[in-house]
Amino acid sequence: MKISIKVTYTFVLLFAIQLSIAQTEYGTLSFNKAVNISGKQRMLTQRMGKIYLYLLNNPTDYMAKRDMKIAQIIFEKQNNILEENTSSNVTKNNIKEVKNTWVKYDKFLKSYPNKGDALKIINTNSTILSFTNNVVNAIILEANIKNNNVGIDIANEDNELKQIINKSGRQRMLSQRLVLYYFANGNGLKSLKSQNMLRDVYEELDSTLSDLLISSFNNDRIDNALGDVMAKWEGIQKSNERLFKQGYEDKEIYDLSNDLTKLFNRVTNLYEKLKVE
């Protein structure tokens, strides 16, 4: 009888371990990593648009051209990785929408920098951004569904963790989008819409940073990483008129957006490594 109880207990324990593993996996990836990667896709849509607008005035900048090619390759590869690892039809359909829109967006990006295609990028970047954001949300939903077999408290906390990874990852995108619309307000491209968008992105970046600073998931490493972000962001805040009145040199603001993105990427990667137990 004791042997039977022991065997049963061992079986239940092994089943629980397997269930726990299944709940954290998105194919060969963890769900945390899948949320992070899909969030990077949002950032890349804006990074590529920013680079194109930068190249309007700087068509011979070799490093910017290199940045564009690398971003295009990574974007396509990561789309495939996300598609191959999902078991959800909702996620697959959202990725398909991204891929279909990417064909058109990529065509503009590959053209020699010109005002006509620059305007098309300004007018269409939000569409592909929206579709990539749908993929992030679909992956979070997929994770929540697989959490149905755990306790409500653990499931809720795990969802909160996915949301903070999402929110932090979104800051990377906004760091690139901010400068995309900075360039959209120059080069003879300026419109009331681009002016308003620049201010909206600036305000969202600022308010979301406050949310990250008070997150219950923060630890010493995350606090330190956020401190580095704050130092960089406060420098932008103190001279925000330069942002709204085209006061930066092209290369300066181009590099500034990349620096801010790298800092937010570090924060997001730290959130990704956290586990709910």
C-alpha positions in Angstrom: 0.0 0.0 0.0 2.9 2.4 0.9 4.6 1.6 -2.4 1.4 2.4 -4.3 1.0 5.7 -2.6 4.6 6.6 -3.2 4.3 5.8 -6.9 1.1 7.8 -7.2 2.7 10.8 -5.5 5.7 10.6 -7.8 3.4 10.5 -10.8 1.5 13.5 -9.7 4.7 15.4 -9.0 6.1 14.6 -12.4 2.8 15.6 -14.1 2.8 18.9 -12.2 6.4 19.6 -13.3 5.5 18.8 -17.0 2.4 21.0 -16.7 4.5 23.8 -15.3 7.0 23.5 -18.2 4.2 23.5 -20.8 2.7 26.6 -19.4 6.0 28.6 -19.8 6.7 27.4 -23.4 5.9 29.0 -26.7 7.2 26.2 -28.9 10.9 26.1 -28.2 10.7 29.6 -26.6 9.5 30.7 -23.2 6.4 32.9 -23.4 8.4 35.7 -21.8 10.9 35.6 -24.7 8.1 35.4 -27.2 6.5 38.5 -25.8 9.9 40.2 -25.9 10.7 39.1 -29.5 7.3 40.1 -30.8 7.7 43.5 -29.0 11.0 44.0 -30.9 9.1 43.6 -34.1 7.1 46.7 -33.3 10.3 48.6 -32.7 11.9 47.4 -36.0 8.9 48.8 -38.0 9.6 52.2 -36.6 13.4 51.9 -36.7 13.3 51.1 -40.4 10.9 54.0 -41.1 13.2 56.3 -39.1 16.3 55.2 -41.1 14.5 55.8 -44.4 13.6 59.4 -43.4 17.1 60.0 -42.1 18.6 58.9 -45.4 16.6 61.5 -47.3 19.1 64.1 -46.1 22.0 61.6 -45.6 21.9 59.2 -48.6 25.6 58.3 -48.4 25.6 57.3 -44.7 27.0 53.8 -45.0 26.2 52.8 -41.4 22.6 53.9 -41.7 22.2 51.8 -44.8 23.8 48.9 -43.0 21.4 49.4 -40.1 18.5 49.2 -42.5 19.6 45.9 -44.1 20.2 44.3 -40.7 16.8 45.5 -39.4 15.1 44.1 -42.5 16.8 40.7 -42.2 16.0 40.4 -38.4 12.4 41.4 -38.9 11.8 38.7 -41.5 13.7 36.1 -39.5 11.8 36.9 -36.2 8.5 36.7 -38.0 9.3 33.2 -39.1 10.5 32.2 -35.6 7.2 33.5 -34.0 5.1 31.7 -36.7 7.0 28.4 -36.4 6.6 28.3 -32.6 3.0 29.2 -32.1 0.2 26.6 -31.8 -2.5 29.3 -31.9 -4.5 30.0 -35.0 -5.1 33.5 -33.7 -1.4 34.2 -33.4 -0.8 32.7 -36.8 -3.4 34.8 -38.5 -2.0 38.0 -36.9 1.5 37.1 -38.1 0.1 36.5 -41.6 -1.3 40.0 -41.6 2.1 41.3 -40.6 3.8 39.4 -43.4 1.2 40.6 -46.0 1.7 44.3 -45.0 5.4 43.8 -44.8 5.6 43.1 -48.5 4.3 46.6 -49.3 6.2 48.4 -46.5 9.5 46.7 -47.5 9.1 47.9 -51.1 9.1 51.5 -49.9 12.1 50.9 -47.7 14.1 49.4 -50.5 13.6 52.4 -52.8 16.2 55.1 -53.2 15.2 57.7 -50.6 12.7 60.1 -52.1 10.0 62.4 -50.8 7.2 60.4 -52.4 8.0 57.1 -50.7 8.9 58.9 -47.5 5.3 60.2 -47.4 4.0 56.7 -48.0 6.1 55.4 -45.1 4.8 58.2 -42.8 1.3 57.3 -43.8 1.6 53.5 -43.6 4.1 52.8 -40.7 1.2 52.9 -38.2 -0.6 50.1 -40.1 2.2 47.5 -39.8 2.9 48.7 -36.3 -0.7 48.0 -35.4 -0.4 44.5 -36.9 2.8 43.7 -35.0 1.2 44.9 -31.8 -1.7 42.5 -32.4 0.9 39.7 -32.5 2.2 40.7 -29.0 -1.4 40.7 -27.6 -2.2 37.3 -29.2 0.9 35.8 -27.6 0.0 37.1 -24.2 -3.6 35.7 -24.7 -2.0 32.4 -25.7 0.0 32.4 -22.5 -3.1 33.2 -20.4 -5.0 30.3 -21.9 -2.3 27.9 -21.0 -2.3 29.2 -17.5 -5.9 28.0 -16.9 -4.6 25.0 -15.0 -2.7 26.9 -12.3 -4.0 28.9 -9.4 -5.8 32.2 -10.0 -3.2 34.2 -8.1 -0.3 32.7 -10.0 -2.1 33.1 -13.3 -2.8 36.8 -12.6 0.7 37.5 -11.5 2.1 35.8 -14.6 -0.2 37.9 -16.8 1.0 41.1 -15.0 4.6 40.0 -15.7 3.8 39.6 -19.4 2.2 43.0 -19.5 5.2 44.7 -17.9 7.5 43.0 -20.5 5.1 44.3 -23.1 5.0 47.8 -21.7 8.8 48.0 -21.3 9.3 46.6 -24.8 6.9 49.2 -26.2 9.2 51.9 -24.9 11.9 50.6 -27.4 9.4 51.2 -30.2 8.4 54.6 -28.9 12.1 55.6 -28.8 12.4 54.9 -32.5 8.9 56.3 -33.4 9.8 59.6 -31.6 12.6 60.2 -34.0 10.7 58.9 -37.0 8.2 61.7 -36.4 11.0 64.2 -35.6 12.3 63.6 -39.2 8.7 63.6 -40.5 8.5 67.2 -39.3 11.5 68.2 -41.5 12.5 67.6 -45.1 9.4 69.4 -46.5 7.2 66.6 -45.0 5.7 68.4 -42.1 2.0 68.3 -41.4 -0.3 69.0 -38.5 -0.7 65.2 -38.1 3.1 64.6 -37.8 3.4 67.5 -35.3 0.7 66.1 -33.1 2.1 62.6 -33.4 5.5 63.7 -32.2 4.0 65.2 -29.1 1.8 62.2 -28.5 4.7 59.8 -28.7 6.8 62.1 -26.4 4.0 62.1 -23.8 3.4 58.4 -23.9 7.1 57.7 -23.5 7.2 59.9 -20.4 4.1 58.6 -18.7 4.9 54.9 -19.3 8.4 55.4 -17.8 6.7 56.5 -14.6 4.7 53.2 -14.7 7.9 51.2 -15.0 9.5 53.0 -12.1 6.8 51.8 -9.7 6.4 48.3 -10.9 6.3 45.6 -8.2 8.5 43.4 -10.4 11.5 45.7 -10.0 14.6 44.5 -8.4 18.0 46.1 -7.8 19.3 45.3 -11.4 16.1 46.6 -12.9 16.1 49.8 -10.8 19.7 50.4 -11.9 18.8 49.9 -15.5 15.8 52.2 -15.2 18.2 54.8 -13.5 20.3 54.8 -16.7 17.1 55.3 -18.8 16.0 58.2 -16.6 19.4 59.9 -16.9 19.1 59.8 -20.7 15.5 60.7 -20.8 15.9 63.7 -18.5 18.5 65.1 -20.8 15.9 65.0 -23.6 13.2 66.5 -21.4 15.3 69.5 -20.3 15.8 70.5 -23.9 12.5 69.3 -25.4 12.1 72.4 -27.5 15.0 71.1 -29.6 12.8 68.1 -30.3 9.8 70.1 -31.2 11.6 72.8 -33.2 14.1 70.7 -35.2 17.0 71.7 -33.0 19.1 68.5 -33.4 21.6 67.6 -36.0 20.3 64.6 -37.9 23.1 62.2 -36.7 22.7 63.4 -33.1 19.0 62.6 -32.9 19.5 59.4 -34.9 22.1 58.1 -32.4 20.1 59.4 -29.4 17.1 57.2 -30.4 19.3 54.2 -30.7 20.9 54.8 -27.3 17.5 55.1 -25.7 16.3 52.0 -27.4 19.3 50.0 -26.1 18.7 51.2 -22.6 15.0 50.1 -22.7 16.0 46.8 -24.3 18.2 46.1 -21.3 15.3 46.8 -19.0 13.0 44.6 -21.0 15.5 41.7 -21.1 15.7 41.8 -17.3 11.9 41.6 -17.0 11.9 38.7 -19.4 14.2 36.7 -17.1 11.8 37.0 -14.2 9.6 34.0 -13.2 6.4 33.7 -11.3 6.5 30.9 -8.8 
